[in-house]
């Protein structure tokens, strides 16, 4: 929306990349979806399926990838188009409003947790834990057997994060020493095994290597505009810290993320609004006033 990403977009543009709905039409070559089936439109609208990345299940890295609500029109409309090979297959018993946030936020944080290498019983810090992605990351991490340290700002977000199952919450707005508080939240005081960076400001990306434990991993997911990563080389080498980016998941990650939701291991705190209220939601998001997710009903 802000136009601050270094990738060209299409204009005019219909936004939205978490769309859940009912199949009302299909192409002649589509054989594995039927009219009336439930399907989801993800950030990855389509890919070539033939390049080296697609062949290795890294289709989000496809040089010809189509991006919903960015390079092709997205889901903020009553009727939306998507490539059959890439739509999420949603079981009919799942509520479409409730599952919509899984189609990007859920898949993205689930993929990030997989990329972190954190194992059941270990600790993960989620930066931005009270936001749309963070609220889901806390739940996926708990469902995967991990202990969660939520990092965000404000008492309301803290209460939400603890309610979702976080073992600890660190408020960056009131913390006198965030690095030491995050370390102290772990049983041995050496910090979490992994850090999921979901923040949209640069500072958390610079702090993470200071409190992640030795041989830990820092997973970058949030995309603050014009931001850079910075970490001391000496400390990174001697403590064997891994810093990596994690993009959206592939088709298998999508179905795994949906399975967690279907089994009731993940629930998304959300409010439903009409399409006419979309600008109001963006304004609230820009002001940092949203806890959880807002789901847009495109029929209103």
C-alpha positions in Angstrom: 0.0 0.0 0.0 2.8 2.4 0.9 4.7 1.7 -2.4 8.0 1.4 -0.5 9.1 -2.1 -1.7 11.8 -2.3 -4.3 9.8 -4.6 -6.6 7.6 -3.2 -9.4 3.9 -3.6 -8.9 0.9 -3.3 -11.3 -1.3 -0.2 -11.3 -4.2 0.1 -11.0 -4.2 -2.7 -8.5 -6.7 -4.7 -6.4 -5.0 -5.6 -3.2 -5.4 -8.6 -0.9 -3.5 -11.9 -0.6 -5.4 -13.9 2.0 -8.6 -14.8 0.2 -10.8 -17.7 1.2 -13.9 -18.5 -0.9 -15.9 -20.8 -3.1 -15.0 -21.9 -6.6 -17.6 -20.6 -9.0 -15.8 -21.2 -12.3 -12.8 -23.1 -13.6 -10.8 -23.5 -16.7 -11.2 -26.6 -19.0 -7.8 -28.0 -17.9 -8.6 -27.8 -14.1 -9.4 -31.4 -13.1 -8.7 -31.5 -9.3 -11.2 -28.7 -8.3 -14.9 -28.7 -8.6 -17.5 -25.9 -8.6 -18.5 -25.4 -5.0 -15.2 -26.5 -3.6 -13.6 -24.1 -1.0 -10.2 -22.7 -2.0 -7.8 -20.0 -0.8 -5.8 -17.4 -2.7 -2.3 -16.9 -1.2 0.5 -14.4 -1.8 1.9 -16.7 -4.3 -0.7 -16.7 -7.0 1.2 -18.7 -9.5 4.7 -19.9 -10.6 6.1 -21.5 -13.7 6.4 -25.0 -12.1 9.4 -25.8 -14.4 12.4 -23.8 -13.1 15.0 -25.2 -10.7 13.3 -23.5 -7.8 9.8 -24.9 -8.6 11.3 -28.3 -9.2 12.7 -28.3 -5.7 9.5 -27.1 -4.0 10.9 -23.6 -3.7 8.2 -22.2 -5.9 8.0 -18.9 -4.0 11.5 -18.2 -5.4 10.4 -18.7 -9.0 11.7 -15.8 -11.2 8.2 -15.8 -12.9 6.2 -15.9 -9.7 2.8 -14.1 -9.7 2.0 -12.2 -6.5 -1.6 -11.7 -5.4 -2.4 -8.1 -4.7 0.9 -7.0 -6.0 1.7 -8.1 -9.6 -1.8 -9.5 -10.2 -5.1 -8.4 -8.7 -5.8 -9.8 -5.3 -8.6 -10.8 -3.1 -10.2 -7.5 -2.1 -13.0 -8.1 -4.6 -16.1 -10.3 -4.8 -14.7 -12.5 -7.6 -11.0 -13.2 -7.8 -8.8 -15.3 -10.2 -6.0 -17.6 -9.1 -3.9 -20.4 -10.7 -5.4 -23.8 -9.9 -2.0 -25.4 -9.1 -1.4 -22.9 -6.3 -4.7 -22.3 -4.6 -5.0 -23.7 -1.1 -7.4 -26.7 -0.8 -9.7 -25.8 2.1 -12.0 -28.5 3.6 -15.6 -27.5 3.5 -16.1 -27.9 7.3 -13.6 -25.0 7.9 -15.1 -21.5 8.4 -13.9 -19.3 5.5 -13.6 -16.1 7.6 -11.7 -17.8 10.3 -9.2 -19.6 8.0 -8.4 -16.6 5.8 -5.5 -15.3 7.9 -3.8 -18.7 7.7 -3.3 -18.2 3.9 -0.4 -15.8 4.3 0.2 -15.0 8.0 -0.2 -18.6 9.1 1.8 -20.2 6.3 4.5 -17.5 6.6 5.2 -18.0 10.3 4.8 -21.7 10.1 7.5 -21.8 7.4 9.7 -19.5 9.5 9.5 -21.8 12.5 10.4 -24.8 10.2 13.4 -22.8 8.8 14.6 -22.0 12.4 15.3 -25.6 13.1 13.9 -25.2 16.7 12.9 -28.5 18.2 10.2 -29.4 20.7 11.1 -28.2 24.2 13.3 -25.4 22.9 12.6 -21.7 23.2 11.7 -19.2 20.5 11.3 -15.4 20.7 8.6 -13.9 18.5 9.2 -10.2 17.8 5.9 -8.6 17.0 4.0 -11.2 18.9 0.9 -9.2 19.4 0.4 -8.4 15.7 -1.3 -10.3 12.9 1.6 -12.6 12.1 2.8 -12.8 15.7 -0.5 -13.9 17.2 -0.3 -16.9 14.8 3.4 -17.5 15.3 2.8 -17.9 19.1 0.2 -20.6 18.4 2.1 -22.5 15.8 5.1 -22.5 18.0 3.2 -23.9 20.9 1.5 -26.5 18.7 5.0 -27.5 17.6 6.1 -28.0 21.2 8.1 -24.8 21.6 8.3 -22.4 24.5 7.5 -18.8 23.4 8.8 -15.5 24.5 6.6 -12.8 23.1 8.1 -9.4 22.4 5.9 -6.4 21.6 4.7 -3.1 23.0 1.8 -2.4 25.3 -0.2 -4.1 28.0 -3.1 -5.1 25.7 -0.8 -7.0 23.3 1.0 -8.5 26.3 -2.3 -9.9 27.7 -3.2 -11.2 24.2 0.2 -12.9 23.8 0.0 -14.6 27.2 -3.5 -15.7 26.6 -2.4 -17.4 23.4 0.1 -19.5 25.3 3.4 -17.5 25.5 5.6 -18.5 28.5 6.9 -14.9 28.8 6.3 -11.4 27.5 8.8 -8.6 27.1 7.4 -5.1 26.6 9.9 -3.1 24.5 8.0 0.1 25.5 8.7 -0.3 29.2 11.8 -2.6 29.3 15.0 -1.0 30.6 17.2 -3.7 29.1 15.4 -5.8 26.5 18.3 -8.0 25.7 18.8 -9.1 29.3 15.1 -9.5 29.9 14.8 -11.8 26.9 17.7 -13.9 28.1 16.4 -14.0 31.6 13.1 -15.5 30.4 14.9 -18.7 29.4 15.6 -21.3 32.1 19.4 -21.1 31.8 19.5 -17.4 31.0 21.4 -17.8 27.7 18.5 -16.8 25.5 16.2 -18.5 23.0 17.2 -21.1 20.5 15.5 -19.1 17.7 14.2 -15.6 17.0 11.3 -14.9 14.6 11.5 -11.3 13.4 8.1 -10.1 12.4 8.6 -6.5 13.1 8.2 -3.7 10.6 10.9 -1.4 12.1 14.6 -1.8 11.8 15.8 -1.8 15.4 14.6 -5.3 16.3 16.7 -6.7 13.4 19.8 -5.2 15.0 19.1 -6.5 18.5 18.2 -10.1 17.8 21.8 -11.5 17.6 22.5 -9.9 21.0 20.0 -12.2 22.9 19.7 -15.3 20.7 21.7 -18.1 22.3 25.0 -19.5 20.8 24.3 -21.7 17.8 20.8 -20.2 17.6 19.1 -18.9 14.5 17.6 -15.5 13.7 14.8 -15.7 11.1 13.9 -12.6 9.2 10.3 -12.4 8.0 9.1 -8.8 8.5 10.0 -6.3 5.7 10.6 -2.8 7.2 11.2 -0.3 4.4 14.9 0.5 3.5 16.1 -1.5 6.5 19.4 -3.3 6.9 20.7 -6.2 9.0 23.8 -5.6 11.1 25.6 -8.0 13.4 29.2 -8.1 14.8 31.2 -10.6 12.7 33.4 -11.7 15.6 30.4 -12.6 17.8 28.4 -14.2 15.0 31.3 -16.5 14.1 32.4 -17.4 17.7 28.8 -18.1 18.8 27.9 -19.8 15.5 24.8 -17.8 15.0 22.7 -18.4 11.9 20.9 -15.4 10.3 18.5 -16.2 7.4 15.5 -15.0 5.6 12.3 -16.9 5.4 9.7 -16.2 2.6 6.2 -17.6 2.2 5.7 -21.4 2.2 5.3 -23.8 -0.7 2.2 -25.8 -1.5 3.1 -28.5 1.0 3.7 -26.0 3.8 0.3 -24.6 3.0 -1.5 -27.8 3.5 0.5 -28.5 6.7 -0.4 -25.0 8.1 -4.1 -25.6 7.3 -4.0 -29.0 9.0 -2.9 -27.4 12.3 -5.9 -25.0 11.9 -8.3 -27.8 11.1 -7.3 -29.8 14.2 -8.0 -26.8 16.4 -4.3 -26.2 17.3 -4.4 -22.7 15.9 -7.2 -20.2 16.2 -7.0 -16.7 14.7 -8.3 -13.7 16.8 -10.2 -11.7 14.2 -12.9 -9.2 13.6 -15.0 -9.1 10.4 -15.6 -5.9 8.6 -17.1 -4.9 5.3 -15.1 -4.0 2.2 -16.3 -0.4 2.6 -14.3 -0.2 5.9 -11.0 -1.3 4.4 -9.3 2.1 4.5 -10.2 2.4 8.2 -8.5 -0.9 8.9 -5.4 0.3 7.1 -5.3 3.5 9.1 -5.5 1.5 12.3 -2.8 -0.8 11.2 -0.6 2.2 10.3 -1.1 3.6 13.8 -0.3 0.2 15.4 -3.8 -0.1 17.0 -4.7 -3.6 15.7 -4.5 -6.7 17.9 -4.9 -9.9 15.9 -6.5 -9.8 12.5 -9.3 -8.0 10.6 -11.1 -10.1 8.0 -12.8 -8.3 5.1 -16.2 -9.6 3.9 -16.1 -8.5 0.3 -19.9 -8.8 -0.1 -20.4 -5.9 2.3 
